[in-house]
Amino acid sequence: MSRAPTAERRRRGGCPVCGKPPGASSAPFCSQGCRDRDLLNWLGDSYRVPGPPAGVDSEG
């Protein structure tokens, strides 16, 4: 299950983690497990924006 969902699946409203249809109690995720996995990705810095490290002054 390490395969990321395609952009097409996400556009159609699938789970952002695995691409399955969303569950009623955990939308937009398919289950509480995918919801928890997404939270762990945020907390573990898996979602990052490329750029210079924060707090580093570029002036010498």
C-alpha positions in Angstrom: 0.0 0.0 0.0 3.0 2.3 -0.4 1.8 3.3 -3.8 0.5 6.9 -3.9 -2.9 7.6 -5.4 -2.9 9.1 -8.9 -3.9 12.8 -9.3 -7.0 11.5 -11.3 -8.3 9.6 -8.3 -7.8 12.6 -6.0 -9.7 14.8 -8.4 -12.6 12.4 -8.5 -13.0 12.7 -4.7 -11.0 9.6 -3.5 -9.2 9.3 -0.2 -6.1 11.6 -0.3 -4.0 8.7 1.2 -5.0 5.6 -0.8 -7.6 6.8 -3.4 -10.5 4.7 -2.2 -14.0 6.2 -2.0 -14.4 8.4 1.2 -16.2 7.0 4.2 -19.2 8.8 5.7 -17.7 9.1 9.2 -14.2 10.0 8.1 -14.6 12.1 4.9 -12.5 13.0 2.9 -10.6 9.9 4.0 -11.9 6.3 3.5 -11.3 5.2 7.0 -10.0 6.3 10.4 -6.7 4.5 9.6 -6.1 6.7 6.5 -7.1 9.8 8.6 -4.5 8.8 11.3 -1.8 8.1 8.6 -2.3 11.5 7.1 -2.0 13.2 10.6 1.2 11.2 11.2 2.6 12.4 7.9 2.0 16.0 8.9 3.5 15.5 12.4 6.5 13.6 11.0 7.4 16.2 8.4 6.6 14.0 5.4 4.7 16.9 3.8 7.4 19.5 3.1 7.7 22.5 0.8 11.2 22.7 -0.8 13.2 25.7 0.0 15.9 27.0 2.3 15.8 25.9 5.9 13.6 28.1 8.1 15.4 30.6 10.4 18.6 30.7 8.4 19.7 34.2 7.5 21.0 34.3 3.9 23.2 37.4 4.6 26.8 36.7 5.6 
